[in-house]
Amino acid sequence: MKPVKEHDYTTYPRRFVTYRWYKPLLVGLLFVVFYLIFAVAIIVVCGVSSGDYMNYLSGIAGGYDTMDVSTVLGVITYLGSVVVMIPALFLAGLIVRDRPFSSYSSAMGGFRGGLFGKLLLVALLVCGVPLLVLELIGGVAIDNRFTTVSFLALTVFGPLQCIAEEYLFRGFLMQTPASWFRIPVIGILLQAVIFASLHPYNLTGVATIFATGICMGVMAWICRGIEASSAIHVVNNMIAFYLAGLGVDALGSEVSVEGLIATVVIDVAYIIVLLILKKKGWFDRVKRDDVSAWNEKKEAVYAARAARKAARRGQ
């Protein structure tokens, strides 16, 4: 059997003594239950708050074509309902106790905030600037739809929405099959398929999301965690959200072939930069040894159980 590398993010779950092949299935089942509870609660509360529940629901049914992130209600509905994936995954893992939540963040002992901040700047230069240039090159007409509160709400919920998707897709859904087969590429491909299938775009748009999913999986693999993919995800989405709220470019479900090509080129350019940064040692620092801490604690529990069983047999 192929050995698991010490800090390989895709197969990292196997390094914990509590790992069993079926436990991710239990985590996934509980995640769905918790997520549905949280998401439905958000929709019900927001729907009642809207004053016109049926019209509110019809707006949600319109997908990206009716998505509005310029209002507080819209931000909580569309982004808040994704952000709750983080507590849903946390609670599911807490119940199953197959591994620490930090292992979803990275193979280096948790989410590296300092690294994320640096990569956010890198993503802004590599991804953000080209996207803005392509968007603004023909001139723009601003029709601001934000209020101060809705702008602040978007600024908080937008990045969290992106990071939540990274925890689910590049974290749980990539690590699970990669750990089963001990083959990182399988995890990268499968999570990209699921990632694309859950985004209601046209055919070209789905292809774009699939390509993006693969690229983000590779980013997480290179970075040994979700920080790199989270950074470019945040930059890409926040530019789209801000431009939509300013009335510059509406959100929608139609993606052009040119958009597909531009996305792939930018993602590949970012990956090349990440490979350069990897050679410079950007991703080598271990935040903390969560493997030893977790395993020692669990092995102590196992030893205590064995001692109690032995004592009962000796009576």
C-alpha positions in Angstrom: 0.0 0.0 0.0 1.3 3.4 -0.9 2.5 5.3 2.2 1.0 8.6 3.3 3.3 11.6 3.2 3.7 13.5 6.4 2.2 16.8 5.3 0.3 15.8 2.2 -3.0 17.7 2.6 -5.2 15.4 0.4 -4.4 12.3 2.4 -3.8 14.0 5.8 -6.8 12.4 7.5 -5.1 9.0 7.4 -2.4 10.2 9.9 -4.9 10.2 12.8 -5.3 7.0 14.8 -9.1 7.5 14.8 -9.3 7.3 11.0 -11.6 4.7 9.5 -12.8 4.7 5.9 -16.5 4.9 6.9 -16.2 7.8 9.3 -16.2 10.5 6.5 -19.5 9.1 5.4 -21.0 9.6 8.9 -19.5 13.1 8.9 -21.1 13.8 5.5 -24.5 12.6 6.6 -24.5 14.7 9.8 -23.1 17.7 7.8 -26.1 17.5 5.5 -28.5 17.3 8.4 -27.0 20.3 10.3 -26.6 22.3 7.1 -30.2 21.9 6.1 -31.3 22.9 9.6 -29.2 26.1 9.5 -30.0 27.0 5.9 -33.8 26.4 6.2 -33.7 28.5 9.4 -32.0 31.4 7.5 -34.5 31.2 4.6 -37.5 31.1 6.9 -36.3 34.1 9.0 -35.3 36.1 6.0 -38.4 35.2 4.1 -40.6 36.4 7.0 -38.5 39.6 7.4 -38.9 40.4 3.7 -42.6 41.0 4.1 -43.5 39.0 1.0 -42.5 35.4 1.5 -43.6 34.0 -1.8 -41.9 36.7 -3.8 -38.8 36.1 -1.7 -38.8 32.4 -2.5 -39.3 33.1 -6.2 -36.3 35.3 -6.1 -34.2 32.6 -4.6 -35.4 30.1 -7.3 -34.0 32.4 -10.0 -30.5 31.5 -9.0 -27.7 33.7 -10.1 -29.9 35.7 -12.5 -31.9 37.1 -9.5 -29.1 37.1 -6.9 -28.8 40.4 -5.1 -26.0 41.0 -2.7 -26.5 44.8 -2.4 -29.0 44.4 0.4 -28.5 43.0 3.9 -31.4 40.5 3.3 -29.7 39.3 0.1 -26.3 39.0 1.7 -27.6 36.9 4.5 -29.8 34.8 2.2 -27.3 34.0 -0.5 -24.0 34.2 1.4 -25.1 33.4 5.0 -26.7 30.2 3.9 -23.3 29.1 2.6 -21.3 30.4 5.6 -23.2 28.0 7.9 -21.5 25.1 6.2 -18.5 25.8 8.5 -20.4 25.2 11.8 -22.3 22.3 10.1 -19.0 20.6 9.3 -17.5 21.4 12.7 -20.5 19.9 14.5 -20.5 16.8 12.3 -16.8 16.2 13.0 -17.2 16.9 16.7 -19.8 14.1 16.9 -17.9 11.5 14.8 -14.5 12.5 16.3 -12.6 11.1 13.5 -10.0 13.9 13.4 -9.5 17.5 14.6 -11.2 20.3 12.7 -7.8 21.9 12.1 -7.0 19.0 9.6 -9.7 20.4 7.3 -7.8 23.7 7.2 -4.3 22.4 6.4 -1.8 19.6 6.9 0.3 22.0 9.0 -1.7 22.3 12.1 -4.7 24.6 11.3 -5.6 27.6 9.3 -2.6 29.8 8.7 -3.9 33.3 8.9 -0.7 35.1 8.2 -0.1 33.0 5.1 -3.7 33.6 4.0 -3.1 37.4 4.3 0.0 37.2 2.1 -1.7 35.0 -0.5 -4.6 37.4 -0.5 -2.3 40.1 -1.8 -0.7 37.7 -4.3 -4.2 36.7 -5.6 -5.2 40.4 -5.8 -2.2 41.1 -8.1 -2.4 37.9 -10.2 -6.1 37.6 -10.4 -7.8 40.8 -9.1 -6.0 43.3 -11.3 -6.5 41.4 -14.6 -10.2 40.8 -13.8 -10.7 44.5 -13.0 -8.9 45.6 -16.2 -11.0 43.2 -18.3 -14.1 44.5 -16.7 -13.4 48.2 -16.8 -11.5 48.4 -20.1 -14.7 49.5 -22.0 -15.7 52.1 -19.5 -18.2 51.9 -16.7 -21.3 53.5 -15.4 -21.8 53.3 -11.6 -25.3 52.9 -10.2 -24.6 52.3 -6.5 -27.2 50.0 -4.8 -25.4 49.5 -1.5 -26.2 51.0 1.8 -23.4 51.4 4.4 -24.8 48.4 6.3 -25.2 46.2 3.3 -21.7 47.0 2.1 -20.3 46.1 5.5 -22.4 42.9 5.6 -21.1 41.9 2.2 -17.5 42.6 3.2 -17.9 40.3 6.2 -20.0 37.5 4.7 -18.4 37.4 1.3 -15.0 36.1 2.3 -16.5 33.7 4.8 -18.7 32.3 2.1 -15.7 31.6 0.0 -13.8 30.0 2.9 -16.8 27.9 3.8 -16.8 26.5 0.2 -13.1 25.7 0.5 -13.7 23.8 3.8 -16.3 21.7 2.1 -14.9 21.1 -1.4 -11.1 21.3 -1.1 -11.3 20.1 2.5 -13.8 17.4 3.2 -14.8 16.4 -0.3 -11.2 16.3 -1.6 -9.6 14.7 1.4 -12.2 11.9 1.7 -11.7 10.1 -1.6 -8.0 10.9 -1.7 -7.5 9.3 1.7 -9.6 6.2 0.6 -7.4 5.5 -2.4 -4.2 7.3 -1.2 -4.2 9.0 -4.6 -4.4 12.9 -4.5 -5.6 13.2 -8.1 -8.8 11.2 -7.5 -9.7 13.6 -4.7 -8.9 16.7 -6.8 -11.1 15.4 -9.7 -14.1 14.2 -7.7 -14.4 17.4 -5.7 -14.2 19.4 -8.9 -17.1 17.4 -10.4 -19.3 18.0 -7.3 -18.2 21.7 -7.2 -19.3 22.3 -10.8 -22.5 20.3 -10.4 -23.7 22.6 -7.6 -23.2 25.9 -9.5 -26.3 26.6 -11.7 -24.5 28.1 -14.7 -24.9 27.4 -18.5 -22.8 24.7 -20.0 -19.8 26.9 -20.5 -20.2 28.2 -16.9 -20.2 24.7 -15.6 -17.1 23.9 -17.5 -15.5 27.0 -16.1 -16.4 26.0 -12.5 -15.1 22.5 -13.2 -11.7 23.9 -14.4 -11.6 26.2 -11.5 -12.4 23.4 -9.1 -9.4 21.4 -10.4 -7.1 24.4 -10.2 -8.2 25.1 -6.7 -7.7 21.5 -5.7 -4.1 21.8 -7.1 -3.6 25.0 -5.2 -4.6 23.4 -1.9 -2.3 20.4 -2.7 0.6 22.7 -3.4 -0.1 25.0 -0.4 -0.8 22.0 2.0 -4.0 23.7 3.0 -7.0 25.8 1.9 -5.3 29.2 2.3 -4.2 29.6 -1.3 -7.5 28.5 -2.9 -9.4 30.6 -0.3 -7.4 33.7 -1.2 -8.1 33.5 -5.0 -11.7 32.5 -4.3 -12.2 35.6 -2.1 -10.6 37.9 -4.6 -12.7 36.5 -7.5 -16.0 36.5 -5.7 -15.6 39.8 -4.0 -14.8 41.6 -7.2 -17.9 40.1 -8.8 -20.1 41.0 -5.7 -18.8 44.6 -5.4 -19.2 45.3 -9.1 -22.8 43.9 -9.0 -23.6 46.0 -6.0 -22.2 49.1 -7.7 -24.4 48.4 -10.8 -21.3 47.9 -13.0 -21.9 44.3 -13.9 -24.8 42.1 -13.0 -24.5 38.6 -11.6 -25.8 35.9 -13.9 -25.8 32.3 -15.0 -24.4 32.9 -18.4 -20.6 32.5 -18.9 -18.9 33.1 -22.3 -16.1 31.0 -23.8 -13.9 34.1 -23.4 -14.7 34.1 -19.7 -13.8 30.4 -19.5 -10.4 31.0 -21.2 -9.6 34.1 -19.0 -10.5 32.2 -15.9 -8.2 29.2 -16.7 -5.3 31.5 -17.8 -5.6 33.4 -14.5 -5.8 30.3 -12.4 -2.9 28.7 -14.1 -0.8 31.9 -13.6 -1.6 31.8 -9.9 -0.6 28.2 -9.7 2.7 29.0 -11.3 3.3 31.7 -8.7 2.4 29.3 -5.9 5.0 26.8 -7.2 7.6 29.6 -7.1 6.6 30.4 -3.6 6.7 26.8 -2.6 10.4 26.6 -3.7 11.0 29.6 -1.4 9.5 27.7 1.5 6.3 29.7 2.0 4.3 26.6 2.8 6.8 24.7 5.0 6.1 26.2 8.5 4.1 23.9 10.8 1.7 25.9 12.9 1.3 23.1 15.4 1.6 19.4 15.6 -2.1 18.5 15.7 -1.4 14.8 14.7 0.7 14.1 17.8 -1.6 16.0 20.1 -4.7 14.2 18.8 -3.1 10.7 18.6 -1.6 10.9 22.1 -4.9 11.9 23.6 -6.8 9.2 21.8 -4.2 6.5 22.5 -4.4 7.4 26.2 -8.2 6.8 26.0 -7.7 3.5 24.2 -5.1 2.4 26.8 -7.5 3.3 29.7 -10.3 1.3 28.1 -8.0 -1.7 27.6 -6.9 -1.5 31.2 -10.5 -1.4 32.4 -11.4 -4.5 30.3 -8.4 -6.3 31.6 -9.3 -5.5 35.1 -12.9 -6.8 34.6 -11.6 -10.0 33.1 -9.3 -10.5 36.1 -12.1 -10.3 38.6 
